[in-house]
């Protein structure tokens, strides 16, 4: 691996670290604990390791696309990847920061579309990159259902 490839990987890892850092500034807290939640919600401790693995796979997938297509030919897939990363970073401030499951639901629905678009664009460049994004799409599908359930169970401000 040459120095350019290493620098590229570091850049993609740094980008996902920034997105994760934004999300980690907005923690669930007491407000979230008071919300009604579905019985199938995973335990809180599960989210950090799952997201850590997903972020690494996302970075590696983008790095593969960049390595195969470059910035010029990979502009659309990488722009979609950056767009979904911005939406990813926006969800925690919307849901936890603003205490708005309804706004979180809008953001995560847009995020799902952005991820699905990214997976499709990555598939045209690298099947491996697309498959590395597949667990992320699956997790966000589950998270969207969870966000919807929380919004539905708390529409009348039960936790305020």
C-alpha distance (Angstrom), angle and dihedral (degrees) to the residues before:
residue distance angle dihedral
X1 . . .
X2 3.81 . .
X3 3.80 126.8 .
X4 3.81 92.3 -100.9
X5 3.80 90.9 57.3
X6 3.80 91.5 48.5
X7 3.80 92.0 49.2
X8 3.81 89.9 48.5
X9 3.78 91.9 52.3
X10 3.81 91.0 48.1
X11 3.81 89.9 51.6
X12 3.82 93.3 51.9
X13 3.80 91.9 45.8
X14 3.82 89.5 48.7
X15 3.80 90.8 52.0
X16 3.80 93.0 53.8
X17 3.81 90.2 44.4
X18 3.81 88.8 55.9
X19 3.81 91.0 50.4
X20 3.80 90.8 47.8
X21 3.80 91.0 47.8
X22 3.80 91.4 53.6
X23 3.79 90.6 50.6
X24 3.79 93.4 46.1
X25 3.81 91.2 57.4
X26 3.80 88.6 68.1
X27 3.78 107.7 61.1
X28 3.80 126.2 -176.1
X29 3.81 96.3 -115.6
X30 3.77 129.0 164.6
X31 3.78 93.7 -42.8
X32 3.79 91.3 61.4
X33 3.78 92.8 44.4
X34 3.81 89.7 56.6
X35 3.81 92.7 53.7
X36 3.77 120.2 101.6
X37 3.80 107.7 -110.3
X38 3.80 133.2 -173.6
X39 3.79 118.2 -100.0
X40 3.81 90.7 -117.8
X41 3.81 94.2 62.8
X42 3.82 110.9 125.2
X43 3.80 118.7 -118.9
X44 3.81 114.7 -88.0
X45 3.82 92.9 -115.6
X46 3.82 90.8 64.4
X47 3.80 96.6 64.6
X48 3.84 99.0 69.1
X49 3.82 97.4 53.5
X50 3.80 92.9 42.0
X51 3.79 92.6 49.9
X52 3.81 91.9 45.4
X53 3.80 90.9 55.9
X54 3.80 92.6 43.7
X55 3.80 93.1 50.4
X56 3.80 91.2 51.7
X57 3.80 91.5 49.2
X58 3.81 90.3 48.3
X59 3.81 91.6 52.1
X60 3.78 92.8 46.8
X61 3.82 91.6 48.0
X62 3.80 92.5 52.6
X63 3.80 90.4 45.9
X64 3.81 90.4 53.8
X65 3.82 91.3 50.9
X66 3.80 91.1 47.3
X67 3.80 90.6 48.1
X68 3.81 93.6 50.0
X69 3.80 100.6 37.2
X70 3.80 105.2 21.1
X71 3.77 123.2 -145.1
X72 3.79 96.2 -65.9
X73 3.82 99.5 49.6
X74 3.80 92.2 30.3
X75 3.80 94.6 49.6
X76 3.81 96.4 109.8
X77 3.82 98.0 43.9
X78 3.80 91.8 43.7
X79 3.82 92.2 46.3
X80 3.81 88.6 52.4
X81 3.81 88.8 48.8
X82 3.81 90.9 51.9
X83 3.80 90.4 47.0
X84 3.78 93.1 53.4
X85 3.81 89.2 46.5
X86 3.81 90.5 55.6
X87 3.81 90.5 49.4
X88 3.80 89.2 47.0
X89 3.81 89.9 54.5
X90 3.82 91.1 46.0
X91 3.79 96.6 56.4
X92 3.82 99.4 73.2
X93 3.82 94.4 48.9
X94 3.82 89.5 48.3
X95 3.80 97.0 45.5
X96 3.81 103.6 30.7
X97 3.80 102.9 17.7
X98 3.79 96.7 48.1
X99 3.81 92.4 27.0
X100 3.78 89.0 -129.2
X101 3.81 115.7 139.4
X102 3.81 87.4 174.5
X103 3.80 92.4 57.6
X104 3.80 89.6 41.7
X105 3.80 88.2 55.4
X106 3.80 91.4 54.1
X107 3.80 91.5 48.5
X108 3.80 94.4 46.4
X109 3.81 92.2 47.4
X110 3.81 88.9 53.6
X111 3.80 88.6 45.2
X112 3.81 91.0 53.8
X113 3.81 91.1 52.7
X114 3.81 90.6 46.9
X115 3.80 92.4 50.3
X116 3.81 93.0 47.3
X117 3.82 89.0 50.0
X118 3.80 90.2 48.8
X119 3.79 92.0 50.1
X120 3.81 90.4 51.4
X121 3.81 92.1 47.5
X122 3.81 92.0 46.1
X123 3.82 90.9 49.9
X124 3.80 89.5 61.9
X125 3.82 88.8 58.0
X126 3.81 104.0 31.4
X127 3.78 132.6 0.4
X128 3.80 88.6 -155.9
X129 3.81 92.1 56.4
X130 3.80 91.0 48.6
X131 3.80 91.7 49.6
X132 3.80 90.7 49.0
X133 3.81 87.8 58.2
X134 3.82 94.2 47.0
X135 3.84 96.4 83.2
X136 3.80 88.6 50.9
X137 3.80 90.7 53.2
X138 3.80 89.7 48.1
X139 3.81 92.5 49.4
X140 3.80 92.7 47.4
X141 3.81 88.8 48.7
X142 3.79 88.1 56.4
X143 3.82 91.7 42.5
X144 3.81 89.8 51.7
X145 3.80 90.6 54.5
X146 3.81 89.5 47.5
X147 3.81 92.3 48.5
X148 3.82 89.5 49.1
X149 3.80 91.8 49.4
X150 3.81 92.4 49.2
X151 3.79 91.3 47.8
X152 3.80 90.9 48.7
X153 3.80 93.9 47.4
X154 3.81 92.3 49.5
X155 3.81 104.7 36.2
X156 3.77 93.3 122.6
X157 3.80 94.8 55.1
X158 3.79 95.4 -98.1
X159 3.81 92.5 163.3
X160 3.82 99.5 44.7
